[in-house]
């Protein structure tokens, strides 16, 4: 039993040694996807309403890494609403026409609502979107040759701040609007974006005299409009919670 037991121990030790040297085959084409931990501060968000509501967040990648986007397309109908959310990569084209930067969003998710601003390129199966920059604050929607579809600021994607809640009084004077925030005592110019047209209709119904301030509580954000050539922040009303009923 002694010599046999000693021999079996040697064989077992040899098996363990060979097992430790065995490796699992791996395809040379396989690459580990880099793990990136990104805070919200690293993303720049642009928003507009072009038949649908667009909310586009961009994060420029470090040299040698991809740049990422998140796109929300929100469709609203009379009795229903739906959203399409896409996360993917985008390409930046530097020094394009007139030294403007351009971007291409790749691999957009399928939508059954018309696919506004989307284009198929070179017969490929995926869809894309294209934008040109205007200054540092705006993205202009383009076709696949980077020709602007429109330069109307209402349909341009504007770089926005974080969302915040406002409460105060909105006043319309002809085609312009101002807002007084009663908690912070700030005076804002209101941009002709977001829900401004709906607010104008409500104001005409509720204002009892000319230039009267009408109470409003809303979700909002601020932007800078490059075309105005000033440094003022403009208020954009994203969603009105209450209007006309001052508590």
C-alpha positions as CSV (number, residue, x, y, z in Angstrom):
1,X,0.0,0.0,0.0
2,X,2.9,2.4,0.8
3,X,4.6,2.4,-2.7
4,X,1.2,2.5,-4.4
5,X,0.0,5.4,-2.3
6,X,3.2,7.3,-3.0
7,X,2.9,6.8,-6.7
8,X,-0.7,8.0,-6.8
9,X,0.3,11.2,-4.9
10,X,2.8,11.9,-7.7
11,X,0.3,11.3,-10.4
12,X,-2.2,13.6,-8.7
13,X,0.4,16.4,-8.3
14,X,1.2,16.1,-12.0
15,X,-2.5,16.4,-13.0
16,X,-2.8,19.6,-10.9
17,X,0.4,21.1,-12.5
18,X,-0.9,20.4,-16.0
19,X,-4.4,21.9,-15.1
20,X,-2.7,25.1,-13.9
21,X,-0.9,25.5,-17.2
22,X,-4.1,25.0,-19.3
23,X,-5.6,28.2,-20.9
24,X,-9.0,28.9,-22.5
25,X,-8.7,29.8,-26.2
26,X,-9.8,33.4,-26.9
27,X,-10.5,34.9,-30.3
28,X,-8.0,37.6,-31.2
29,X,-10.9,39.8,-32.4
30,X,-12.5,40.0,-29.0
31,X,-12.0,43.3,-27.2
32,X,-13.0,44.3,-23.7
33,X,-15.4,47.2,-23.8
34,X,-14.0,50.0,-21.7
35,X,-15.8,50.7,-18.4
36,X,-16.5,54.4,-18.2
37,X,-18.1,56.0,-15.1
38,X,-19.7,59.3,-16.2
39,X,-21.4,61.9,-14.0
40,X,-24.2,64.0,-15.3
41,X,-21.9,67.0,-15.3
42,X,-19.9,65.4,-18.1
43,X,-22.9,65.5,-20.5
44,X,-24.1,68.5,-22.5
45,X,-27.8,68.4,-23.1
46,X,-29.6,70.0,-26.1
47,X,-33.4,70.3,-26.5
48,X,-36.0,71.4,-29.0
49,X,-39.4,70.7,-30.4
50,X,-39.7,69.7,-34.0
51,X,-43.2,68.2,-34.3
52,X,-41.8,66.0,-31.6
53,X,-39.7,66.9,-28.5
54,X,-36.0,66.1,-28.9
55,X,-33.7,65.8,-25.9
56,X,-30.1,65.1,-27.0
57,X,-27.2,64.6,-24.5
58,X,-23.6,64.4,-25.7
59,X,-20.4,63.3,-24.0
60,X,-17.2,63.8,-26.0
61,X,-14.9,60.9,-25.5
62,X,-11.2,61.2,-24.6
63,X,-8.7,60.8,-27.4
64,X,-8.9,57.3,-28.7
65,X,-12.3,56.6,-27.2
66,X,-15.8,56.8,-28.6
67,X,-18.1,59.8,-28.0
68,X,-21.5,58.9,-26.6
69,X,-25.1,60.2,-27.0
70,X,-28.5,59.7,-25.4
71,X,-31.5,60.8,-27.5
72,X,-35.1,61.0,-26.3
73,X,-37.8,61.5,-29.0
74,X,-41.1,62.2,-27.4
75,X,-44.2,62.0,-29.6
76,X,-47.5,63.6,-28.3
77,X,-50.9,63.0,-29.9
78,X,-54.3,64.2,-28.9
79,X,-55.1,61.1,-26.7
80,X,-51.7,59.4,-26.4
81,X,-48.0,59.9,-26.1
82,X,-44.9,57.7,-26.7
83,X,-41.1,58.0,-26.5
84,X,-38.2,56.4,-28.2
85,X,-34.9,56.3,-26.3
86,X,-31.5,55.6,-28.0
87,X,-28.0,55.4,-26.5
88,X,-25.1,55.0,-28.8
89,X,-22.0,56.6,-30.3
90,X,-21.6,59.7,-32.5
91,X,-18.9,61.0,-34.9
92,X,-17.6,64.6,-34.9
93,X,-16.5,66.2,-38.1
94,X,-14.2,69.1,-37.5
95,X,-13.7,72.2,-39.8
96,X,-16.7,71.4,-42.0
97,X,-18.4,74.2,-43.9
98,X,-17.4,77.7,-42.7
99,X,-15.4,76.2,-39.8
100,X,-18.5,74.7,-38.2
101,X,-18.4,71.4,-36.4
102,X,-20.8,68.7,-37.5
103,X,-21.9,65.5,-35.7
104,X,-23.5,62.2,-36.9
105,X,-25.6,60.1,-34.5
106,X,-25.3,56.4,-35.3
107,X,-27.6,53.4,-34.9
108,X,-30.9,55.1,-33.9
109,X,-33.6,52.8,-32.5
110,X,-36.6,52.1,-34.7
111,X,-39.6,54.5,-34.5
112,X,-43.0,54.1,-36.0
113,X,-43.9,57.8,-35.7
114,X,-42.4,59.1,-38.9
115,X,-38.7,59.3,-38.0
116,X,-38.3,63.1,-38.1
117,X,-34.8,64.2,-39.0
118,X,-33.6,60.7,-39.7
119,X,-31.7,59.6,-42.8
120,X,-30.4,56.3,-44.2
121,X,-26.9,56.7,-45.5
122,X,-25.3,54.7,-48.4
123,X,-27.9,52.0,-48.3
124,X,-26.9,50.9,-44.8
125,X,-29.6,49.3,-42.6
126,X,-29.3,51.7,-39.7
127,X,-30.6,55.2,-39.5
128,X,-28.7,58.4,-38.6
129,X,-29.2,62.0,-37.7
130,X,-26.9,65.0,-38.6
131,X,-26.4,68.3,-37.0
132,X,-24.2,71.4,-37.6
133,X,-23.1,73.6,-34.7
134,X,-23.9,77.3,-34.5
135,X,-21.6,78.8,-31.9
136,X,-21.3,76.9,-28.7
137,X,-25.0,76.8,-27.8
138,X,-27.0,75.5,-30.8
139,X,-27.2,72.5,-33.1
140,X,-28.9,72.9,-36.5
141,X,-30.7,69.8,-37.9
142,X,-29.2,68.8,-41.3
143,X,-29.6,66.3,-44.1
144,X,-26.9,63.7,-44.8
145,X,-24.9,66.2,-46.8
146,X,-24.9,68.6,-43.8
147,X,-27.2,71.1,-45.5
148,X,-29.4,72.8,-42.9
149,X,-33.0,71.8,-43.0
150,X,-34.0,75.1,-41.3
151,X,-32.3,77.8,-39.3
152,X,-35.4,78.7,-37.5
153,X,-34.4,79.0,-33.8
154,X,-37.6,77.3,-32.8
155,X,-36.5,74.0,-34.4
156,X,-32.8,74.3,-33.4
157,X,-31.5,72.2,-30.5
158,X,-30.4,74.6,-27.8
159,X,-27.9,73.7,-25.1
160,X,-29.7,73.9,-21.9
161,X,-29.0,74.1,-18.2
162,X,-30.3,71.6,-15.6
163,X,-34.0,71.5,-15.2
164,X,-35.5,73.5,-12.3
165,X,-38.9,74.6,-11.0
166,X,-40.0,78.3,-11.3
167,X,-43.0,80.0,-9.6
168,X,-44.0,83.5,-10.4
169,X,-45.7,85.7,-12.9
170,X,-45.5,85.7,-16.7
171,X,-46.3,88.7,-18.8
172,X,-46.7,89.0,-22.6
173,X,-46.1,92.2,-24.5
174,X,-46.8,91.8,-28.3
175,X,-44.5,88.9,-29.3
176,X,-42.2,88.9,-26.3
177,X,-42.6,87.5,-22.8
178,X,-41.0,88.1,-19.4
179,X,-41.2,86.2,-16.2
180,X,-40.8,87.3,-12.5
181,X,-39.7,84.5,-10.2
182,X,-41.2,85.4,-6.8
183,X,-39.1,83.2,-4.7
184,X,-35.7,84.4,-6.0
185,X,-36.9,87.8,-7.3
186,X,-35.2,87.2,-10.6
187,X,-36.5,88.8,-13.9
188,X,-36.2,86.6,-17.0
189,X,-36.7,87.1,-20.7
190,X,-38.7,84.1,-21.9
191,X,-37.4,82.5,-25.1
192,X,-39.8,81.7,-28.0
193,X,-39.4,78.0,-27.4
194,X,-40.9,75.2,-25.4
195,X,-44.5,75.7,-24.5
196,X,-44.5,79.4,-25.2
197,X,-47.3,79.2,-27.8
198,X,-49.6,77.4,-25.3
199,X,-48.7,79.9,-22.6
200,X,-49.6,82.8,-24.9
201,X,-53.1,81.3,-25.5
202,X,-53.6,80.9,-21.7
203,X,-52.4,84.4,-21.1
204,X,-54.9,85.9,-23.5
205,X,-57.7,84.0,-21.7
206,X,-56.6,84.8,-18.1
207,X,-55.1,88.4,-18.2
208,X,-57.8,90.9,-17.2
209,X,-55.8,93.9,-18.3
210,X,-52.8,94.7,-20.5
211,X,-49.4,93.7,-19.3
212,X,-50.8,92.0,-16.2
213,X,-48.7,89.3,-14.7
214,X,-50.4,85.9,-14.6
215,X,-49.3,83.3,-12.0
216,X,-47.4,80.3,-13.3
217,X,-45.6,77.3,-11.8
218,X,-43.5,75.3,-14.3
219,X,-40.6,73.1,-15.0
220,X,-38.0,75.1,-16.9
221,X,-34.4,75.5,-18.0
222,X,-32.2,78.3,-19.2
223,X,-30.3,78.8,-22.5
224,X,-28.1,81.3,-24.2
225,X,-29.1,82.2,-27.7
226,X,-26.1,82.8,-29.9
227,X,-28.1,84.7,-32.6
228,X,-29.0,87.4,-30.1
229,X,-25.3,88.3,-29.6
230,X,-25.8,89.0,-25.9
231,X,-24.8,87.1,-22.8
232,X,-28.2,87.0,-21.2
233,X,-29.8,83.7,-20.1
234,X,-33.2,83.1,-21.4
235,X,-35.9,81.1,-19.7
236,X,-37.6,78.2,-21.5
237,X,-40.8,76.7,-20.1
238,X,-40.6,73.0,-20.6
239,X,-43.9,72.0,-18.8
240,X,-46.4,74.3,-17.1
241,X,-47.8,72.7,-13.9
242,X,-50.3,75.4,-13.0
243,X,-51.3,78.7,-14.6
244,X,-53.7,81.4,-13.5
245,X,-54.4,80.0,-10.0
246,X,-52.2,81.9,-7.6
247,X,-52.2,80.0,-4.3
